[in-house]
């Protein structure tokens, strides 16, 4: 596209110069003989051939420049391709690391599930044991209160029996 645009611009400049030269020649010589016209036409043809040669030289020079730019762009494209490949390999590594991390997290989640289950079991067993201990303490307390009341009654009965026995014995100096 750039080549076509450049060629079009060069041709338009050449044609404008040629038209200007022709217009200037026509205005300067009001009466021209056939011989002068033929000479002028030959000069114009010679000039046009020179311009065509120059234009062809410019075309070839532009083409070589564009080709060199194209080769440079190809080299840059190859570099970008290499960079793209590196990024793809880095992306692949990240994907591998992500999958490894997900697997490790899943393993840790399983361990936490087991730990949570074990902790729940431990709490349940602890509550059951605490319940048994509290029940035993309550029963022991109940038995202790019963025994204390029984002992209190026996103490009172013994005190009563002692007083009866003491009353049944003769006084100390009598016997």
Order of alpha helices (4+ residues) and beta strands (2+ residues): alpha-alpha
